[in-house]
Amino acid sequence: MQYKKIIAFILLISWAVSGYGSNARQILPLNKNWQFYFAYNFEQNIEKQKVNLPHTWNAEETLKGIANYNRTSAIYENTLTVTDAMKGKRLFLYFEGANSVATILLNNKFVDEHKGGYTGFCIEITKFVGLGANALTVQVSNAYRLDVIPLHGDFNVYGGIHRPVSLIVTDQDCISLLDHGSSGVYISQQQVSPQSAKINVLSKMSVGNHSGLSLKTTIYDREKNVVASSVANITDANSKEARQDISISNPRLWNGKADPYLYTVEVSLLKNDQLIDQVSQPLGLRFFQVDPDKGFFLNGKYLDLYGAGRHEDLAGKGSALSDADHENDMELIKELGATAMRLTHYPQNKHFYDMCDRNGIILWSEIPFVGPGGYTGTGYLKNKELEANIRTMLIELIRQNFNHPSICFWGMFNELKLNYDDPQPFIKELNTLAKQEDPGRLTTLASNLEPEKFNGLTDLMGWNKYYGWYGGNFDEVGKWADDVHRVLPFTPISVSEYGAGASPFKHTEVLTKPAPTGRFHPEEWQTAFHEKHWEALKRRTFVWGKFVWVLADFGSSIRTEGDRTAINDKGLVTYDRKVKKDAFYFYKANWNPEPMLYIAERRNNIRYSKTAAVKVFCNAGTVSLWVNGKIYPKKVPNDLKTILWQNIKLQPGKNTILVRSVTRGKVLEDSCVWNQI
């Protein structure tokens, strides 16, 4: 009863949610007080668990190292209250993500089904509800099946309604909510320069009676000043969709991290000049290209794209992340100094895309068309149902995220193989579809096969390379990049993944290559891996993107290695985000201009050797070192922002290491203690 009162109260006020927003449509969160139980339980009067969304039933399992985690079906129930205020209105349910197949029932009647756990979907429920209480049932399944991607992948497919849900109430005539879960508004940047910008705004509508209807599109700057506007009358000819061309003189460009300037496009549907619906979308004006010899250019200037892959996965929560969790990851990305991120291996939470827009992070976003990589099995079968699901997922990815200026690249797949049905003809078809949906962005892929495989299927290419971890040596990555560039001189290439496993609690004084499938993944090896890789990649501007694998450790049920079973430990940060590994600080020193000083190998605090090297990551000036109060010669960082003092004598027992630098009048200091046994 209390929940019904809260819903009724919310209906009395205007509510706005980013991506929709206005007083004309109401958006009511439906994330509280769900009843949850597994679908295989048919008991009468079953005891149900009370949960709030986002929610998944797998999060705790992975922490226990259960490889065969629960891929099954579960039921979510809630009461949807339709009030008198909703009479004559249209009602929609919007799900940002339910993993992997969601079936929606109202009052025990089937309404709709959605296949795919990482894209949103919206369904109209007007005809399925009546005044008062209505029983809402959502059955969600993350079971293995061959007609829904991903078929495979080195990550967990967490079951549940793992993203927010909303009830949306509109007038009978509205901007369409039923175009593949999108906003219904698509902003195409036709021509952009520092002198002028020409854009086209396509608005899709759901209109029963177009009499007296008009569509007003207004562009506001950051200070809410009107920059440009256009009005179109709605007639029979444009009652389903209307296009408006708008020009802006001397625009302020969205310039990545340097200046992530956003305009707002507000599309208003008017009935006899009275507002009845409204949608707001971000507009970041920019132009970009990738040159096979020179790399990525944003607004005519070279921009080195470097960052990491990111999974939506957190210890204790799985993929059911809160806004605060996404914001914490964004703070890590900003501290790291990344200019770009690869969102692996699926479309991610809308709030995160919004933050990338606001913070100027260039994005590679992709569908969960994922192969087995180094494992057995396949990510593709020539199956009509599967192909239809992949096409739909690509359309949903693009339409739902069409207006995010941060996205420059659409990813077609990750690590497919050729030992089952050949996926290449279908990938070519997908690429054509992506270009039809969005001619303004570039397509790419991530392969772990030879350079000639999958060549020519997308605009750009990427490779997942692990020299010095799964095989080979650190210094081979540079030669590999040069060889691929020579073999494919007209294809822009990237390193879509590179990384090594590490535990911040395992250490070695002698750098020896560990076994990737073993339990001993010392932190020092990961650091050495990244030092050598960045040394090679930073000087090769033709590599248009360099993406560390991965931002944070994540759950993977197939993993039996490192400190913990079922964890991929290649992250720069631990699974719970509590520990930043040494490699994180190495990249921070190289990527983030904010002055910093950090003693590496600090956690290797039990020393058996009588001498040690003191390694420091620093992007500031001259650094002084004291060991047990004894000062050593000052040094300056090399071009990898690293300083190394060799053969420093340690005394038995406690050794205090202290480093200090003075930069622009600011004192930077770091210290740690090592015990010599």
C-alpha positions as CSV (number, residue, x, y, z in Angstrom):
1,M,0.0,0.0,0.0
2,Q,2.9,2.4,0.8
3,Y,4.4,1.7,-2.6
4,K,1.1,2.6,-4.3
5,K,1.0,5.9,-2.4
6,I,4.5,6.8,-3.5
7,I,3.7,6.1,-7.1
8,A,0.5,8.2,-6.9
9,F,2.5,11.0,-5.4
10,I,5.2,10.9,-8.0
11,L,2.5,11.1,-10.7
12,L,1.5,14.5,-9.3
13,I,4.9,16.0,-10.1
14,S,6.8,16.4,-13.3
15,W,9.7,14.0,-13.6
16,A,12.6,14.2,-16.0
17,V,15.2,11.6,-16.8
18,S,18.3,12.2,-19.0
19,G,17.6,11.2,-22.6
20,Y,13.8,11.9,-22.5
21,G,13.0,14.7,-20.1
22,S,10.1,17.2,-20.1
23,N,7.0,18.2,-18.2
24,A,5.0,16.9,-21.1
25,R,5.8,13.2,-20.6
26,Q,6.1,11.6,-17.2
27,I,8.9,9.1,-16.5
28,L,8.4,7.1,-13.3
29,P,11.2,4.9,-12.0
30,L,10.1,1.3,-11.3
31,N,13.1,0.1,-9.5
32,K,11.8,-0.5,-5.9
33,N,10.0,-3.4,-4.2
34,W,10.1,-6.2,-6.7
35,Q,9.4,-9.8,-5.7
36,F,12.0,-12.3,-7.0
37,Y,12.0,-16.1,-7.3
38,F,13.4,-18.7,-9.7
39,A,11.0,-19.9,-12.4
40,Y,11.6,-23.5,-11.7
41,N,9.8,-23.2,-8.4
42,F,6.1,-23.9,-8.8
43,E,5.1,-24.1,-5.1
44,Q,1.9,-22.5,-3.8
45,N,2.6,-19.5,-1.5
46,I,6.3,-19.6,-2.5
47,E,8.5,-17.4,-0.4
48,K,9.7,-14.6,-2.6
49,Q,12.8,-12.4,-2.1
50,K,12.3,-8.6,-2.1
51,V,14.8,-6.9,-4.4
52,N,15.4,-3.5,-5.9
53,L,16.7,-2.9,-9.4
54,P,19.3,-3.2,-10.9
55,H,19.5,-6.8,-9.8
56,T,21.2,-10.1,-10.8
57,W,21.0,-13.5,-9.2
58,N,24.6,-14.4,-10.1
59,A,26.8,-11.8,-8.4
60,E,27.7,-13.8,-5.2
61,E,28.2,-17.1,-7.1
62,T,31.2,-15.7,-9.0
63,L,32.8,-14.6,-5.7
64,K,32.6,-18.2,-4.5
65,G,34.4,-19.4,-7.6
66,I,31.5,-21.4,-9.1
67,A,32.4,-22.1,-12.7
68,N,29.0,-23.5,-13.5
69,Y,27.1,-20.5,-12.4
70,N,23.3,-20.4,-12.5
71,R,22.1,-19.8,-16.1
72,T,18.4,-20.3,-15.7
73,S,15.1,-18.3,-15.6
74,A,13.7,-16.2,-12.9
75,I,10.6,-14.2,-12.2
76,Y,10.3,-10.6,-11.2
77,E,6.9,-9.3,-10.0
78,N,5.6,-5.9,-9.1
79,T,2.3,-4.0,-8.9
80,L,1.7,-1.3,-11.5
81,T,-0.8,1.3,-10.3
82,V,-2.8,3.1,-13.0
83,T,-4.4,6.3,-11.6
84,D,-7.2,8.5,-12.8
85,A,-4.6,11.0,-14.0
86,M,-3.6,8.4,-16.6
87,K,-7.0,8.2,-18.3
88,G,-6.6,9.0,-21.9
89,K,-2.9,8.7,-21.8
90,R,-0.5,6.1,-23.3
91,L,1.6,4.0,-21.1
92,F,5.0,2.4,-21.9
93,L,7.5,0.3,-20.0
94,Y,11.1,1.0,-20.7
95,F,13.8,-1.5,-19.8
96,E,17.4,-0.4,-20.1
97,G,18.6,-4.0,-20.0
98,A,17.4,-7.4,-18.9
99,N,19.8,-10.3,-19.4
100,S,19.4,-12.1,-21.7
101,V,15.8,-12.8,-22.7
102,A,12.9,-10.9,-21.1
103,T,9.2,-11.9,-21.4
104,I,6.7,-9.3,-20.1
105,L,3.2,-10.2,-18.8
106,L,0.5,-7.9,-17.4
107,N,-2.3,-9.4,-15.5
108,N,-1.1,-12.8,-16.6
109,K,-1.4,-11.9,-20.3
110,F,1.6,-12.0,-22.6
111,V,2.7,-8.5,-23.8
112,D,6.0,-8.8,-25.5
113,E,9.5,-10.4,-25.5
114,H,13.0,-9.0,-26.0
115,K,16.1,-11.0,-26.9
116,G,19.4,-9.5,-25.9
117,G,20.5,-8.4,-22.4
118,Y,22.6,-5.3,-23.2
119,T,20.3,-3.1,-25.1
120,G,17.2,-1.3,-24.0
121,F,13.6,-1.9,-25.2
122,C,10.3,-0.1,-24.8
123,I,6.8,-1.7,-25.1
124,E,3.4,0.0,-25.0
125,I,1.1,-1.4,-22.4
126,T,-1.9,0.9,-22.7
127,K,-4.3,-1.8,-23.8
128,F,-3.1,-4.3,-21.2
129,V,-3.8,-2.3,-18.1
130,G,-6.8,-1.0,-16.3
131,L,-7.4,1.5,-13.5
132,G,-6.0,0.5,-10.2
133,A,-3.5,-2.3,-9.4
134,N,-2.1,-4.3,-12.3
135,A,0.1,-7.3,-11.9
136,L,3.4,-6.9,-13.7
137,T,5.5,-10.1,-14.3
138,V,8.8,-10.2,-16.0
139,Q,10.4,-13.6,-16.7
140,V,14.1,-13.3,-17.4
141,S,16.4,-16.0,-18.7
142,N,20.2,-16.0,-19.1
143,A,20.2,-19.7,-20.2
144,Y,22.5,-20.9,-22.9
145,R,20.9,-20.8,-26.3
146,L,22.0,-20.6,-29.9
147,D,19.7,-17.8,-31.2
148,V,20.8,-15.0,-28.8
149,I,24.2,-13.4,-28.6
150,P,26.7,-13.8,-27.0
151,L,27.1,-17.5,-27.7
152,H,30.5,-17.4,-26.0
153,G,32.9,-15.1,-24.2
154,D,35.5,-14.7,-21.5
155,F,33.0,-13.0,-19.2
156,N,29.9,-13.8,-17.2
157,V,26.4,-13.3,-18.6
158,Y,24.7,-12.3,-15.4
159,G,21.0,-13.1,-15.3
160,G,18.4,-10.5,-14.2
161,I,16.9,-7.1,-14.7
162,H,20.4,-5.6,-14.3
163,R,19.6,-2.1,-15.5
164,P,16.8,0.4,-14.5
165,V,13.1,0.2,-15.5
166,S,10.7,3.1,-16.0
167,L,7.0,3.7,-16.6
168,I,6.5,6.4,-19.3
169,V,3.2,8.2,-19.6
170,T,2.5,10.3,-22.7
171,D,-0.2,12.1,-24.6
172,Q,-2.1,10.1,-27.3
173,D,0.2,11.8,-29.9
174,C,3.9,11.6,-29.0
175,I,7.5,11.4,-30.2
176,S,7.9,7.7,-30.8
177,L,9.1,5.5,-28.0
178,L,8.9,2.3,-30.1
179,D,11.9,2.6,-32.5
180,H,14.2,0.0,-31.1
181,G,14.3,1.5,-27.7
182,S,15.7,4.8,-29.0
183,S,14.8,8.4,-28.1
184,G,13.0,8.7,-31.4
185,V,15.3,11.7,-32.3
186,Y,18.4,11.3,-34.5
187,I,20.8,14.2,-34.9
188,S,23.0,13.8,-38.0
189,Q,26.0,16.0,-38.4
190,Q,26.0,16.8,-42.1
191,Q,28.9,19.3,-42.2
192,V,31.0,20.6,-39.3
193,S,33.8,23.0,-39.2
194,P,35.0,25.8,-36.8
195,Q,33.1,28.2,-39.1
196,S,29.7,26.5,-39.4
197,A,27.8,23.4,-38.6
198,K,24.9,21.9,-40.6
199,I,22.8,19.3,-38.9
200,N,19.7,17.3,-39.7
201,V,17.3,16.3,-37.0
202,L,15.1,13.3,-37.7
203,S,12.1,13.0,-35.3
204,K,10.0,9.9,-35.4
205,M,6.4,10.3,-34.1
206,S,3.5,8.2,-33.1
207,V,0.5,10.3,-34.1
208,G,-3.2,9.4,-34.4
209,N,-4.5,12.8,-35.4
210,H,-2.1,15.3,-36.9
211,S,-4.6,18.2,-36.9
212,G,-3.0,21.2,-35.2
213,L,0.3,19.4,-34.6
214,S,3.7,21.0,-35.1
215,L,7.2,20.1,-34.3
216,K,9.6,22.6,-32.9
217,T,13.3,21.8,-32.6
218,T,15.5,24.2,-30.5
219,I,19.3,24.1,-29.9
220,Y,20.6,25.6,-26.7
221,D,24.1,26.3,-25.7
222,R,25.6,25.3,-22.3
223,E,24.1,28.5,-20.7
224,K,20.6,27.6,-22.1
225,N,20.7,30.4,-24.7
226,V,18.8,29.6,-27.9
227,V,21.4,29.1,-30.7
228,A,19.0,28.0,-33.5
229,S,15.5,26.6,-34.0
230,S,13.2,25.2,-36.6
231,V,9.4,24.6,-36.8
232,A,7.6,22.1,-39.0
233,N,3.9,21.5,-39.3
234,I,2.8,17.9,-39.1
235,T,0.8,16.7,-42.1
236,D,-0.2,13.4,-43.7
237,A,3.1,13.4,-45.5
238,N,5.3,13.7,-42.3
239,S,3.1,12.4,-39.6
240,K,5.4,9.4,-39.0
241,E,8.7,11.3,-39.2
242,A,9.9,14.8,-39.9
243,R,13.3,16.1,-40.9
244,Q,14.6,19.5,-40.0
245,D,17.8,21.1,-41.3
246,I,19.5,23.5,-38.9
247,S,22.7,25.6,-39.2
248,I,24.9,27.0,-36.5
249,S,27.5,29.7,-37.2
250,N,30.9,29.6,-35.5
251,P,30.1,26.6,-33.4
252,R,32.0,25.6,-30.3
253,L,33.3,22.1,-31.1
254,W,33.2,19.1,-28.9
255,N,37.0,18.6,-28.6
256,G,37.5,15.5,-26.5
257,K,39.0,16.0,-23.1
258,A,40.3,19.4,-24.1
259,D,36.8,20.8,-24.4
260,P,33.9,18.4,-24.3
261,Y,31.4,21.1,-25.1
262,L,27.8,20.0,-25.4
263,Y,24.8,21.8,-26.9
264,T,21.2,20.5,-26.1
265,V,18.7,19.7,-28.8
266,E,15.2,19.9,-27.6
267,V,12.4,18.5,-29.8
268,S,8.9,19.6,-28.8
269,L,5.7,18.3,-30.1
270,L,2.9,20.9,-30.0
271,K,-0.9,20.6,-30.3
272,N,-2.4,24.0,-31.2
273,D,0.8,25.6,-29.9
274,Q,0.5,23.7,-26.6
275,L,3.4,21.4,-25.5
276,I,2.3,17.8,-25.4
277,D,5.6,15.9,-25.6
278,Q,9.3,16.7,-25.6
279,V,12.7,15.0,-25.9
280,S,16.1,16.4,-25.1
281,Q,19.3,15.0,-26.6
282,P,23.0,15.9,-26.4
283,L,24.8,17.5,-29.3
284,G,28.6,17.6,-29.5
285,L,29.7,19.0,-32.8
286,R,32.9,17.4,-34.1
287,F,34.5,15.8,-37.1
288,F,37.1,13.1,-37.2
289,Q,39.0,10.8,-39.4
290,V,41.6,8.0,-39.2
291,D,44.6,8.0,-41.5
292,P,46.4,4.6,-42.0
293,D,49.8,6.3,-41.6
294,K,49.1,9.1,-39.1
295,G,46.3,7.8,-36.8
296,F,43.2,9.5,-35.4
297,F,42.3,13.1,-36.0
298,L,39.6,15.0,-34.1
299,N,38.5,18.3,-35.6
300,G,41.5,18.3,-37.8
301,K,44.1,17.7,-35.1
302,Y,46.0,14.5,-34.2
303,L,44.7,12.9,-31.0
304,D,46.5,9.8,-29.6
305,L,43.7,7.4,-28.6
306,Y,44.7,5.3,-25.6
307,G,42.7,3.8,-22.7
308,A,41.3,0.5,-21.7
309,G,38.5,-2.0,-22.2
310,R,35.7,-1.9,-19.7
311,H,33.3,-4.5,-18.4
312,E,30.2,-3.7,-16.4
313,D,31.2,-6.0,-13.5
314,L,31.9,-5.3,-9.9
315,A,32.5,-7.6,-6.9
316,G,29.3,-8.4,-5.1
317,K,27.1,-6.8,-7.8
318,G,28.0,-8.5,-11.1
319,S,26.5,-6.3,-13.9
320,A,23.8,-4.8,-11.6
321,L,25.7,-1.5,-11.2
322,S,24.3,1.7,-9.7
323,D,24.9,5.2,-11.1
324,A,27.5,5.6,-8.3
325,D,29.4,2.5,-9.5
326,H,29.5,3.9,-13.0
327,E,30.7,7.3,-11.7
328,N,33.4,5.6,-9.7
329,D,34.7,3.9,-12.8
330,M,34.6,7.2,-14.7
331,E,36.8,8.7,-11.9
332,L,39.3,5.9,-12.4
333,I,39.3,6.5,-16.1
334,K,39.9,10.3,-15.6
335,E,42.6,9.6,-13.0
336,L,44.3,7.2,-15.4
337,G,44.3,9.9,-18.1
338,A,42.7,7.8,-20.8
339,T,41.6,9.7,-24.0
340,A,39.5,6.8,-25.2
341,M,37.7,3.6,-24.0
342,R,36.7,0.4,-25.6
343,L,33.3,-0.7,-24.2
344,T,33.6,-4.4,-24.1
345,H,31.9,-6.6,-25.2
346,Y,28.4,-5.1,-25.3
347,P,26.4,-1.9,-25.3
348,Q,26.7,-0.4,-21.8
349,N,24.7,1.7,-19.4
350,K,23.2,4.9,-20.7
351,H,24.5,6.9,-17.7
352,F,28.1,5.8,-18.6
353,Y,27.7,7.0,-22.2
354,D,26.4,10.4,-20.9
355,M,29.5,10.7,-18.7
356,C,31.8,10.0,-21.6
357,D,30.0,12.8,-23.6
358,R,30.5,15.2,-20.7
359,N,34.1,14.2,-20.0
360,G,35.4,14.0,-23.6
361,I,36.2,10.3,-23.7
362,I,36.3,8.9,-27.3
363,L,34.4,5.5,-27.4
364,W,34.5,2.3,-29.4
365,S,31.1,0.7,-28.6
366,E,30.2,-2.8,-29.8
367,I,27.6,-5.6,-29.9
368,P,28.1,-8.8,-28.0
369,F,29.0,-10.8,-31.1
370,V,31.8,-12.6,-29.3
371,G,33.9,-15.6,-30.3
372,P,35.7,-18.1,-28.1
373,G,39.2,-16.5,-28.5
374,G,41.6,-19.0,-27.1
375,Y,38.9,-21.4,-26.0
376,T,36.8,-24.0,-27.8
377,G,33.4,-23.4,-29.3
378,T,32.1,-20.7,-31.6
379,G,30.5,-17.3,-31.5
380,Y,28.6,-17.7,-34.8
381,L,26.5,-20.3,-36.6
382,K,24.8,-19.7,-39.9
383,N,21.4,-19.8,-38.3
384,K,18.6,-17.4,-39.4
385,E,17.3,-16.8,-35.9
386,L,20.8,-16.0,-34.6
387,E,21.6,-13.7,-37.6
388,A,18.3,-11.9,-37.0
389,N,19.2,-11.4,-33.4
390,I,22.6,-10.0,-34.3
391,R,21.1,-7.6,-36.8
392,T,18.6,-6.4,-34.3
393,M,21.3,-5.9,-31.6
394,L,23.3,-3.8,-34.0
395,I,20.3,-1.6,-34.9
396,E,19.5,-1.2,-31.2
397,L,23.1,-0.3,-30.4
398,I,23.2,2.4,-33.1
399,R,19.8,3.9,-32.7
400,Q,19.9,4.0,-28.9
401,N,23.3,5.7,-28.9
402,F,23.1,7.7,-32.1
403,N,23.4,11.1,-30.5
404,H,26.4,10.5,-28.2
405,P,29.3,12.5,-29.6
406,S,31.7,10.4,-27.6
407,I,31.1,7.4,-29.9
408,C,33.3,7.4,-33.0
409,F,33.5,3.7,-33.7
410,W,30.9,0.9,-34.0
411,G,32.5,-2.6,-33.2
412,M,31.2,-5.5,-35.3
413,F,32.7,-8.4,-33.3
414,N,35.4,-9.7,-31.0
415,E,37.6,-12.7,-31.5
416,L,35.6,-14.8,-33.9
417,K,37.1,-17.9,-35.4
418,L,36.9,-19.6,-38.8
419,N,36.7,-23.3,-37.7
420,Y,32.8,-23.3,-37.7
421,D,30.6,-21.6,-40.2
422,D,32.5,-18.8,-41.9
423,P,31.2,-15.5,-40.4
424,Q,32.9,-13.2,-43.0
425,P,30.0,-12.9,-45.4
426,F,27.7,-12.1,-42.6
427,I,30.1,-9.6,-41.1
428,K,30.2,-7.8,-44.4
429,E,26.4,-7.7,-44.3
430,L,26.6,-6.3,-40.8
431,N,29.0,-3.6,-41.9
432,T,26.7,-2.5,-44.7
433,L,23.8,-2.4,-42.2
434,A,25.9,-0.2,-39.8
435,K,26.7,2.2,-42.6
436,Q,23.0,2.4,-43.6
437,E,22.0,3.1,-40.0
438,D,24.9,5.6,-39.4
439,P,27.0,6.8,-42.3
440,G,28.8,9.3,-40.0
441,R,30.8,6.9,-37.9
442,L,33.5,4.3,-38.7
443,T,33.2,0.6,-38.2
444,T,35.9,-1.7,-36.7
445,L,36.5,-5.2,-35.3
446,A,38.8,-7.0,-32.9
447,S,40.6,-10.0,-34.2
448,N,43.1,-12.4,-32.7
449,L,43.9,-14.1,-36.0
450,E,46.4,-13.3,-38.7
451,P,46.4,-9.9,-40.4
452,E,44.8,-11.2,-43.6
453,K,41.8,-12.7,-41.8
454,F,38.8,-10.5,-41.8
455,N,40.6,-7.8,-43.8
456,G,38.4,-5.5,-45.8
457,L,35.2,-6.1,-43.9
458,T,35.2,-2.9,-41.8
459,D,36.6,0.6,-42.1
460,L,39.2,0.0,-39.4
461,M,40.8,-3.1,-37.8
462,G,42.0,-4.0,-34.3
463,W,43.9,-7.0,-32.9
464,N,44.1,-8.4,-29.4
465,K,47.8,-9.1,-28.8
466,Y,49.4,-10.5,-25.6
467,Y,53.1,-10.7,-26.4
468,G,54.8,-11.7,-23.2
469,W,51.7,-13.3,-21.6
470,Y,50.2,-15.9,-23.8
471,G,53.3,-16.3,-25.9
472,G,56.3,-14.4,-27.3
473,N,58.2,-11.6,-25.7
474,F,57.4,-8.1,-24.7
475,D,59.4,-6.4,-27.4
476,E,57.7,-8.3,-30.2
477,V,54.6,-6.0,-30.2
478,G,56.5,-3.2,-32.1
479,K,57.7,-5.5,-34.8
480,W,54.2,-7.0,-35.1
481,A,52.7,-3.5,-35.6
482,D,55.3,-2.6,-38.2
483,D,54.7,-5.9,-40.1
484,V,50.9,-5.5,-40.1
485,H,51.2,-1.9,-41.3
486,R,53.5,-3.1,-44.1
487,V,51.1,-5.9,-45.1
488,L,48.0,-3.7,-44.9
489,P,49.3,-0.2,-45.8
490,F,45.8,1.2,-46.5
491,T,44.1,-0.2,-43.5
492,P,44.1,1.8,-40.2
493,I,45.1,-0.6,-37.5
494,S,44.8,-0.6,-33.7
495,V,45.7,-2.8,-30.7
496,S,42.3,-3.5,-29.3
497,E,43.6,-5.5,-26.3
498,Y,46.9,-6.0,-24.6
499,G,47.5,-7.0,-21.1
500,A,48.8,-9.5,-18.5
501,G,47.3,-10.9,-15.3
502,A,48.4,-9.7,-11.9
503,S,47.7,-10.0,-8.2
504,P,48.7,-7.0,-6.0
505,F,49.3,-9.7,-3.3
506,K,51.8,-11.8,-5.2
507,H,55.3,-10.6,-5.9
508,T,58.8,-11.6,-7.1
509,E,62.2,-10.1,-6.8
510,V,63.4,-11.9,-10.0
511,L,61.4,-11.2,-13.1
512,T,60.5,-14.5,-14.6
513,K,57.6,-15.1,-16.9
514,P,54.7,-16.8,-15.1
515,A,52.3,-19.3,-16.5
516,P,49.1,-17.6,-17.6
517,T,47.0,-20.6,-16.5
518,G,48.9,-20.9,-13.2
519,R,48.1,-19.4,-9.8
520,F,51.2,-17.2,-9.5
521,H,50.6,-13.9,-11.3
522,P,53.0,-11.5,-9.7
523,E,52.3,-7.8,-10.0
524,E,55.8,-7.0,-11.2
525,W,55.4,-9.0,-14.4
526,Q,52.3,-7.1,-15.3
527,T,54.1,-3.8,-14.8
528,A,57.0,-4.9,-16.9
529,F,54.6,-6.1,-19.6
530,H,52.9,-2.7,-19.8
531,E,56.2,-0.7,-19.6
532,K,57.5,-2.5,-22.7
533,H,54.2,-2.4,-24.6
534,W,53.7,1.3,-24.1
535,E,57.3,2.0,-25.0
536,A,56.6,0.4,-28.4
537,L,53.1,1.7,-29.0
538,K,53.5,5.3,-28.0
539,R,55.9,6.0,-30.8
540,R,53.7,4.4,-33.5
541,T,51.2,7.0,-34.4
542,F,49.8,4.8,-37.2
543,V,48.3,2.6,-34.5
544,W,45.1,4.7,-34.2
545,G,44.0,3.1,-30.9
546,K,45.8,1.5,-28.0
547,F,43.5,-0.3,-25.5
548,V,44.8,-2.0,-22.3
549,W,43.0,-5.1,-21.3
550,V,41.4,-4.2,-18.9
551,L,40.4,-1.4,-16.6
552,A,39.4,-3.6,-13.7
553,D,39.4,-7.3,-12.9
554,F,36.1,-9.0,-13.8
555,G,34.2,-12.2,-13.4
556,S,34.8,-15.1,-15.8
557,S,33.5,-18.5,-14.9
558,I,35.9,-20.3,-17.2
559,R,39.1,-19.0,-15.4
560,T,41.0,-21.2,-13.0
561,E,44.1,-19.1,-12.5
562,G,45.6,-16.3,-10.5
563,D,44.6,-15.7,-6.9
564,R,40.9,-16.5,-7.4
565,T,39.0,-18.9,-9.5
566,A,36.5,-17.4,-11.9
567,I,38.3,-14.0,-12.1
568,N,40.1,-12.5,-15.1
569,D,42.9,-10.6,-13.3
570,K,44.3,-8.5,-16.1
571,G,42.8,-5.3,-14.7
572,L,44.7,-2.2,-13.8
573,V,42.4,-2.2,-10.7
574,T,41.1,-5.0,-8.6
575,Y,37.6,-6.5,-9.0
576,D,36.3,-4.5,-5.9
577,R,38.1,-1.3,-7.2
578,K,39.9,-1.0,-3.9
579,V,43.5,-1.5,-5.1
580,K,45.1,0.2,-8.0
581,K,47.9,-2.0,-9.3
582,D,51.4,-0.6,-10.1
583,A,50.6,-0.6,-13.9
584,F,47.7,1.8,-13.2
585,Y,50.2,4.3,-11.8
586,F,52.6,3.7,-14.7
587,Y,49.9,4.8,-17.2
588,K,48.8,7.6,-14.9
589,A,52.3,9.0,-15.0
590,N,52.3,8.7,-18.8
591,W,48.8,9.7,-19.6
592,N,47.7,12.2,-16.9
593,P,49.5,15.5,-16.9
594,E,48.6,16.2,-13.3
595,P,51.9,16.0,-11.3
596,M,52.3,12.6,-9.5
597,L,55.0,10.6,-7.8
598,Y,54.6,6.9,-6.9
599,I,57.0,4.1,-5.7
600,A,56.4,1.0,-7.7
601,E,56.7,-2.5,-6.2
602,R,55.8,-1.0,-2.9
603,R,53.7,-4.1,-1.9
604,N,56.6,-6.4,-2.4
605,N,57.5,-5.6,1.2
606,I,59.2,-8.9,2.2
607,R,62.7,-8.8,0.6
608,Y,65.2,-11.7,0.6
609,S,67.9,-10.0,-1.4
610,K,70.3,-7.6,0.3
611,T,70.0,-5.1,-2.5
612,A,67.0,-3.8,-4.4
613,A,66.1,-1.5,-7.3
614,V,63.9,1.5,-6.4
615,K,61.5,2.3,-9.2
616,V,59.5,5.4,-9.3
617,F,56.8,6.6,-11.7
618,C,56.8,10.4,-11.9
619,N,55.7,13.0,-14.5
620,A,57.1,15.9,-12.5
621,G,60.7,17.2,-12.2
622,T,63.8,16.0,-10.3
623,V,63.2,13.3,-7.7
624,S,65.2,12.8,-4.5
625,L,65.5,9.4,-2.8
626,W,66.2,8.5,0.8
627,V,66.6,5.0,2.1
628,N,66.7,4.7,5.9
629,G,67.6,8.4,6.0
630,K,70.5,8.1,3.5
631,I,70.1,10.3,0.5
632,Y,70.9,9.1,-3.0
633,P,71.7,11.1,-6.2
634,K,68.8,13.0,-7.6
635,K,67.3,11.8,-10.9
636,V,64.8,12.9,-13.6
637,P,62.2,10.7,-15.2
638,N,62.9,9.2,-18.6
639,D,60.5,9.4,-21.5
640,L,58.4,6.6,-19.9
641,K,58.0,8.8,-16.8
642,T,60.2,6.3,-14.9
643,I,63.2,6.6,-12.6
644,L,65.3,3.6,-11.5
645,W,67.9,3.5,-8.7
646,Q,69.8,0.2,-9.0
647,N,71.6,-1.8,-6.3
648,I,70.3,0.0,-3.3
649,K,71.6,-1.7,-0.2
650,L,69.0,-2.9,2.3
651,Q,69.6,-3.4,6.0
652,P,68.2,-6.4,7.9
653,G,64.7,-5.7,9.1
654,K,62.8,-2.5,8.4
655,N,63.8,-0.3,5.5
656,T,62.1,3.1,4.9
657,I,61.9,4.3,1.3
658,L,61.1,7.9,0.8
659,V,61.0,9.9,-2.5
660,R,60.3,13.6,-2.9
661,S,59.9,16.1,-5.8
662,V,59.2,19.8,-5.9
663,T,57.1,20.9,-8.9
664,R,55.8,24.4,-9.4
665,G,56.1,25.0,-5.7
666,K,54.2,21.9,-4.8
667,V,55.9,19.1,-2.8
668,L,55.2,15.6,-4.0
669,E,56.2,12.8,-1.6
670,D,55.7,9.0,-1.4
671,S,57.1,6.4,1.0
672,C,56.8,2.7,1.8
673,V,58.5,0.2,4.1
674,W,60.3,-3.0,3.0
675,N,61.5,-5.7,5.3
676,Q,64.7,-7.5,4.5
677,I,64.7,-11.1,5.7
